[in-house]
Amino acid sequence: DAKTTQPPSMDCAEGRAANLPCNHSTISGNEYVYWYRQIHSQGPQYIIHGLKNNETNEMASLIITEDRKSSTLILPHATLRDTAVYYCIVWKTTGNTGKLIFGQGTTLQVKP
Amino acid sequence: GAVVSQHPSWVICKSGTSVKIECRSLDFQATTMFWYRQFPKQSLMLMATSNEGSKATYEQGVEKDKFLINHASLTLSTLTVTSAHPEDSSFYICSAQGRETQYFGPGTRLLVL
């Protein structure tokens, strides 16, 4: 699976949009971009995923560049409860049994 | 969304004893489940892939005789840490493969004294 690069940490003011970048320049055509987050001492929580089109759900939006080499996760109105480590993972879901490999992620600190 | 549970949520044991951790998918069936380990201030490390009705596949460097995995049904996988030692103290997390993604359990914190 392709590797990803994320900034180690980011701050965001409460109520503002949090934009978390991810580079995945070696992504291949059948690999999806997945985002998970892990709040302290909990299991990871699925956020969103996409292949090449932008996606939006109740939690976040995912913007994938046209060449698919990078993406941005957007939390439109960050709250204190969004403070967590955010993982961007490129995953080939062939047969839905592929392994998720976690990098170091971005620690997002939402401040009042 | 799909729910995955783990039991126990935390356990303290003496060195040399064995500890069993259960992972259950509560509202869906999972042919494949995964076991991860996470040390403080580190990311999740995949330990093994658990397949229902067959032997688990272990990642390089993970001792299969020390970390016994059983996936006896489509909703239950167990991880047994045999002859636990203080260096096995960690946060153990399971996940279950859903239709499009993996759903994670809340984790089990193991402390070996």
Contacts between the chains, C-beta under 8 A, distances in Angstrom:
chain1	res1	chain2	res2	distance
A	34	B	101	6.7
A	36	B	104	7.8
A	38	B	44	7.8
A	41	B	91	7.5
A	41	B	107	7.2
A	41	B	109	7.7
A	42	B	106	5.9
A	42	B	107	6.5
A	43	B	4	7.6
A	43	B	6	7.8
A	43	B	93	5.0
A	43	B	95	7.7
A	43	B	104	3.7
A	43	B	105	5.1
A	43	B	106	4.9
A	43	B	107	4.8
A	44	B	44	7.0
A	44	B	93	7.4
A	44	B	95	7.7
A	44	B	104	4.6
A	45	B	104	7.1
A	46	B	1	7.3
A	46	B	101	5.1
A	46	B	102	7.4
A	46	B	103	6.6
A	46	B	104	7.7
A	49	B	100	7.1
A	49	B	101	6.4
A	87	B	43	7.6
A	93	B	100	7.1
A	96	B	32	7.8
A	96	B	97	5.7
A	96	B	98	8.0
A	96	B	99	7.0
A	96	B	100	7.4
A	97	B	31	7.6
A	97	B	32	4.9
A	97	B	49	7.6
A	97	B	97	6.2
A	99	B	34	7.2
A	99	B	46	5.9
A	99	B	49	6.6
A	100	B	34	7.2
A	100	B	46	7.3
A	100	B	95	7.4
A	100	B	102	5.7
A	101	B	46	6.6
A	102	B	36	7.8
A	102	B	43	4.7
A	102	B	44	4.4
A	102	B	45	7.7
A	102	B	46	7.9
A	103	B	43	6.3
A	104	B	43	5.4
A	105	B	43	6.4
